[in-house]
Amino acid sequence: MDEVESLSDLKLLGNHDAAVLGKISDEYFNPDARKSLSWTRKVLKPEKLKTISEWKMTEQEVIDGWHIAYSHSSYSSPEKWTYISDSEDASDEIKKTKENNFDIIFIGHTHIPMVFFQNEKMRLLRMREETELELGRNCRCIVNVGSAGQPRDENKMPGFVVFDSSSDKLTFKRFEYDYMSAFKAVSTSGLPKSLALRLLLGK
């Protein structure tokens, strides 16, 4: 958490963060996730909980003419923690945010890197490997940035997205790391074993 704080000016509240703070019920989660929430509350110091409580659910900004929105789940109803998993979900979100005139909405939540393009119909591209896309200035899209902590697209390498607003290029990145050490650390931390196994399987 210290590293996230030092590296990023923009932090968003996710559903697990909200649950740790007591803003949503643990009953929303599966049994292993509930155990991890309890574990997290025990290990986080009060000042860290205070920091998380200050994170917003959504943000937006204009960079180089791009109107960009950010949300952990859907931008239109962030408090509902809606999953945007397919073209139908994405089309619905684009319609709900039409008046906002966003060019790009960056999301997470599913832990699966993908991008939805709105053309004549919604088009979905899944990004299991490193990929660079050049966006047109008239595009409207929803970008799921994947996960650097727990990938779930059957590729255990962590991922993230880089958007260069000056060149209009969107790049999905993956990187190597010592996943066996991470697996061992989680396995011996008191967290559910299933969370450690996910790091090996990437799902």
C-alpha positions as CSV (number, residue, x, y, z in Angstrom):
1,M,0.0,0.0,0.0
2,D,2.9,2.4,0.7
3,E,4.2,1.8,-2.8
4,V,0.8,2.5,-4.4
5,E,0.6,5.7,-2.4
6,S,4.1,6.8,-3.5
7,L,3.6,5.9,-7.2
8,S,0.0,7.2,-7.9
9,D,-1.8,10.5,-7.6
10,L,-5.1,8.7,-8.4
11,K,-6.5,6.0,-6.1
12,L,-10.0,4.6,-6.5
13,L,-12.1,2.8,-4.0
14,G,-12.8,-0.9,-4.9
15,N,-15.4,-3.2,-3.6
16,H,-12.9,-5.0,-1.2
17,D,-11.7,-1.6,0.1
18,A,-15.3,-0.6,0.7
19,A,-16.0,-3.8,2.6
20,V,-12.9,-3.4,4.7
21,L,-14.2,0.0,5.7
22,G,-17.7,-1.4,6.5
23,K,-19.3,0.5,3.6
24,I,-20.8,-2.7,2.1
25,S,-21.6,-6.0,3.8
26,D,-19.2,-8.9,3.9
27,E,-22.2,-11.1,2.8
28,Y,-21.7,-9.7,-0.7
29,F,-18.5,-11.9,-0.9
30,N,-17.8,-15.6,-1.1
31,P,-16.5,-17.3,2.1
32,D,-12.7,-17.1,1.2
33,A,-13.1,-13.4,0.3
34,R,-14.8,-12.8,3.7
35,K,-11.9,-14.4,5.4
36,S,-9.5,-12.1,3.5
37,L,-11.5,-9.1,4.5
38,S,-11.2,-10.1,8.2
39,W,-7.5,-10.7,7.8
40,T,-7.0,-7.3,6.1
41,R,-8.8,-5.4,8.9
42,K,-6.5,-7.0,11.4
43,V,-3.2,-6.2,9.6
44,L,-4.0,-2.6,8.4
45,K,-3.1,0.1,10.7
46,P,-5.7,2.8,11.6
47,E,-3.9,5.4,9.5
48,K,-4.1,3.2,6.4
49,L,-7.8,2.7,6.9
50,K,-8.2,6.4,7.1
51,T,-6.2,6.8,3.8
52,I,-8.5,4.3,2.1
53,S,-11.6,6.1,3.4
54,E,-10.5,9.1,1.5
55,W,-10.4,7.4,-1.9
56,K,-13.2,8.3,-4.3
57,M,-15.3,5.8,-6.3
58,T,-14.9,7.7,-9.6
59,E,-12.8,10.4,-11.2
60,Q,-12.6,12.1,-14.5
61,E,-10.2,14.4,-16.3
62,V,-9.4,15.9,-19.7
63,I,-5.9,15.2,-21.1
64,D,-4.8,16.4,-24.6
65,G,-8.4,16.6,-25.6
66,W,-9.4,13.2,-24.3
67,H,-12.3,13.1,-21.9
68,I,-11.4,10.2,-19.6
69,A,-13.3,8.6,-16.7
70,Y,-12.1,6.2,-14.1
71,S,-14.0,3.7,-11.9
72,H,-13.4,0.4,-10.3
73,S,-16.7,-1.0,-11.6
74,S,-19.3,0.9,-13.7
75,Y,-19.0,4.6,-13.8
76,S,-22.7,5.1,-14.0
77,S,-23.5,3.2,-10.8
78,P,-20.2,2.7,-8.9
79,E,-21.9,1.9,-5.6
80,K,-23.7,-1.1,-7.2
81,W,-20.3,-2.8,-8.1
82,T,-21.7,-3.8,-11.5
83,Y,-19.5,-6.1,-13.6
84,I,-18.9,-5.1,-17.2
85,S,-18.0,-8.5,-18.6
86,D,-19.4,-8.6,-22.1
87,S,-20.6,-6.4,-25.0
88,E,-24.1,-6.1,-23.7
89,D,-22.8,-4.8,-20.4
90,A,-20.6,-2.3,-22.2
91,S,-23.3,-1.1,-24.5
92,D,-25.5,-0.5,-21.4
93,E,-22.8,1.5,-19.7
94,I,-22.0,3.6,-22.8
95,K,-25.7,4.5,-23.0
96,K,-25.9,5.4,-19.3
97,T,-22.9,7.7,-19.6
98,K,-23.8,9.2,-23.0
99,E,-24.4,12.7,-21.6
100,N,-20.9,12.7,-20.0
101,N,-19.3,12.5,-23.4
102,F,-16.5,10.3,-22.2
103,D,-14.0,9.1,-24.9
104,I,-12.6,6.4,-22.6
105,I,-13.8,4.8,-19.4
106,F,-11.1,2.9,-17.5
107,I,-12.4,0.2,-15.2
108,G,-11.3,-3.0,-13.3
109,H,-13.3,-5.2,-11.1
110,T,-13.3,-8.4,-13.3
111,H,-9.4,-8.6,-13.2
112,I,-9.6,-9.4,-16.9
113,P,-7.9,-7.1,-19.4
114,M,-10.1,-6.2,-22.3
115,V,-11.4,-3.3,-24.4
116,F,-14.9,-2.6,-25.7
117,F,-15.1,-0.3,-28.8
118,Q,-18.4,1.3,-29.8
119,N,-18.7,1.5,-33.5
120,E,-21.9,0.5,-35.3
121,K,-22.1,-2.2,-32.7
122,M,-20.0,-2.9,-29.6
123,R,-16.8,-4.8,-30.3
124,L,-14.9,-6.7,-27.6
125,L,-11.1,-7.4,-27.7
126,R,-9.6,-9.6,-24.9
127,M,-5.9,-8.9,-24.2
128,R,-4.1,-11.9,-22.7
129,E,-0.7,-10.8,-24.1
130,E,1.0,-7.5,-24.5
131,T,-0.8,-5.5,-27.2
132,E,-0.6,-1.9,-28.5
133,L,-3.7,-0.2,-30.0
134,E,-4.0,3.1,-31.7
135,L,-7.2,4.8,-30.8
136,G,-9.1,7.1,-33.2
137,R,-10.0,10.5,-31.9
138,N,-13.7,9.7,-32.6
139,C,-13.7,6.5,-30.6
140,R,-15.7,5.7,-27.5
141,C,-14.5,2.8,-25.5
142,I,-14.4,1.0,-22.1
143,V,-11.0,-0.3,-21.1
144,N,-10.5,-2.9,-18.4
145,V,-7.0,-2.5,-17.2
146,G,-6.7,-6.1,-15.8
147,S,-4.9,-6.7,-12.5
148,A,-1.4,-6.3,-11.2
149,G,-2.2,-8.2,-8.0
150,Q,-4.4,-11.1,-9.0
151,P,-4.8,-11.7,-12.8
152,R,-7.8,-13.8,-13.8
153,D,-7.5,-14.3,-17.5
154,E,-5.5,-17.6,-17.2
155,N,-2.2,-15.7,-17.6
156,K,-0.5,-15.5,-14.2
157,M,1.7,-12.6,-15.3
158,P,0.4,-9.3,-13.8
159,G,-0.9,-6.7,-16.1
160,F,-1.6,-3.0,-16.5
161,V,-2.4,-0.4,-19.1
162,V,-0.5,2.6,-20.4
163,F,-2.4,5.3,-22.3
164,D,-0.3,7.8,-24.2
165,S,-2.7,10.7,-24.7
166,S,-0.3,12.5,-27.1
167,S,0.1,9.6,-29.5
168,D,-3.3,8.2,-28.9
169,K,-1.8,4.8,-28.2
170,L,-3.2,2.3,-25.7
171,T,-0.9,-0.5,-24.5
172,F,-1.7,-3.5,-22.5
173,K,1.4,-4.6,-20.6
174,R,2.4,-7.8,-18.8
175,F,5.5,-8.4,-16.7
176,E,7.4,-11.3,-15.2
177,Y,7.7,-11.7,-11.4
178,D,8.6,-14.3,-8.9
179,Y,5.1,-15.8,-8.5
180,M,6.4,-18.8,-6.5
181,S,7.6,-16.5,-3.8
182,A,4.3,-14.7,-3.8
183,F,2.5,-18.0,-3.7
184,K,4.5,-19.1,-0.6
185,A,4.0,-15.8,1.1
186,V,0.3,-15.9,0.7
187,S,0.1,-19.6,1.7
188,T,1.8,-18.9,5.0
189,S,0.1,-15.6,5.8
190,G,-3.1,-17.0,7.3
191,L,-5.1,-16.1,4.2
192,P,-7.2,-18.8,2.5
193,K,-5.1,-21.2,0.4
194,S,-7.4,-20.6,-2.6
195,L,-6.0,-17.1,-2.9
196,A,-2.5,-18.4,-3.2
197,L,-3.5,-21.0,-5.8
198,R,-5.0,-18.2,-7.9
199,L,-1.6,-16.7,-8.3
200,L,-0.3,-19.9,-9.9
201,L,-3.4,-20.4,-12.1
202,G,-4.1,-16.8,-13.1
203,K,-7.8,-17.2,-12.5
